[in-house]
């Protein structure tokens, strides 16, 4: 069986609820990944390595969605990693708001 057939068969066997949670997981990871693209474009625009505030917002929302996904799949190491990240992202957003 090739990968395409395996993927289609796996989707076919998933419940509606499982598909929704899979989409939520992909959404969280996509938002989380997009922060690197934003940071790269921002740094290229200004010709130096910089982290825009949108990086921290994308980190926060991507991390939050991914945390809920990890909770749903009952992955404690995944939840713990996301939770620690959420503390860092929240702290950076707080520090930036004080400027």
Buried (B, 14 or more C-beta within 10 A) or exposed (E): EEEEEEEEEEEEEEEEEEEEBBEBBEBBBEBBEBBEEBBEEBBEEEEEEEBBBEBBBBBBBBBBBBBBBBBBEEEEEBBEBBBEBBEEBBEBBEEEEEE
